[in-house]
């Protein structure tokens, strides 16, 4: 979700993993920016072979100063393995164009 620019910096990068359990595994990841930055891109990659884990934004996101990402295993007796990367850009740089709206599709995952 979102995009990076030449001025973007990675503010969070972590591999999140949970093993199989008798219940559906889930975890919240909270990322906050520094004083003058806003989130410009959020990349969550499912690294399991079947790629059927769930990841979604609970609150915050691109253009804001924080984001809460929820990661979930697909079912009981299954774990998850996600790579989570969040980038930030100085406020007012590259997120908006002269039309005043968001540049690009920042509310939904990109589909290629």
ABEGO torsion letter per residue (X at the ends): XEBBBAABBBABBBBBBBBBBABBBBBBBBBBBBAABBBABBBBBBABAAGABBBBBABEEBGBABBBBBBBBABBGBBBBBBBBBBBBBBGBGABBAAGBBBEBAABBBBX
